[in-house]
Amino acid sequence: MVTDPFLIGSGLRSLRRRRCLLWAVILLYVPEIWVTLAWTHSGRAALITFYVWFLFLWNTVILVAFTRCPRCRNYYHIKFAFPLYFRHCRHCGLAIDADKRGAL
């Protein structure tokens, strides 16, 4: 188990950035499809745009799901078979904002 507050803080910042990226990719879907349909008026172009967006989503979900906890070094979001995107480590209970609250 890692106990250095600097290492834990930098790991949590990286985890928060990855989670923000995931939310950005999710929220990008509606404007992306809307712009595609407004410019092309084509269902085929919207379908291609959806597939490209889905690839980005898939990669981002994998990136976030397999991020390791900076304290216990287990997967932060995975305990059994599938990821649960809670705000605490599924193994040691480290909160995602523990470095901001000074609870290291």
N, C-alpha and C positions, 0 to 999 in steps of 0.2 A: 504494500500500500504506500502510495506517495503521500508525503506530508508537507512538502515544500509549497507554501502559499503562492509563490510566483508561478510555479509549474501548473498548479491547479487552476489559477486564475487565467493563464494563457490558454489552457485547454478548454475552459468554460467559454472564453471569448470566441474561440474557434467553433465550438459547438453552437453558440448563439448565432454566429455568422452563417453557418450552414442551415440552421433552422429558418433564418430570415430569407435565405436563398430559396428554400422550399416554399415558403409562403409567397415569395415574389413570383415564382413559376406558377403556382396555383392561381394567384390573382391575375396573372397575365393572360389567362385563357380567354376570358370573355372579350376584352378589348382586341386581342389578336384576331379572333374569329370575326368580330364585328368589322374591323378594318379590312380584313381579307374579303369579306362579302361586299363591303361598300365599294372597294376598288375594282374587284374582278366580276362581281355578280355571277360567280360560278361555284356550284356545289363541289365540283372536283377540286378546285383550288382550296376551298375550305377543308375538304377532307385531307388533302396533303398537308395543310397547315396544322390540322389536328394531329396527324401522325408525327410531324416534327415536334410539336409541343409535347405529345405523349412520350417521345423518346427523351426529351429534356426532363420531364417529370419523373420518368422511371429512373434515370441516372441520378437525379437529385434525391429521390427517396432512398435509393441504395446508399448514396453518400452519407445521408443523415442517419440511416438505420444502423450502419456499421461503424459509426463513430464510437471510439472507446472513451470510457469515463477517465478523466485525468487523475482521479484518486485511486480507484480499485483496478483500473485497466481492463475491466470487462466491457461489453457493449452497453452503452448508456441506455438505449431504448429497447433492447432485446433481452428477455430473460428466458423464454421458452422457444416457441416456434416462430412467432411473428412480432414485428415491432409495435410497441405502444408508445406514442409520442407524448408521454407525460413530462412534467417539469422536474422530475426527480430521477436519479439513477435507479434502475430496476434492481440493482444489487446492493449498493452501499447507501442509497438514499440521499446522495449529494444533490442539493438543489441547483438548478441551472443558474440562479443568481446569487449563489452563496458567496462569491467573491465581492459582489456589490454590497451585500448586507454585512460582510465581515464575519460570516459564520463558518469560516474555514477552521 
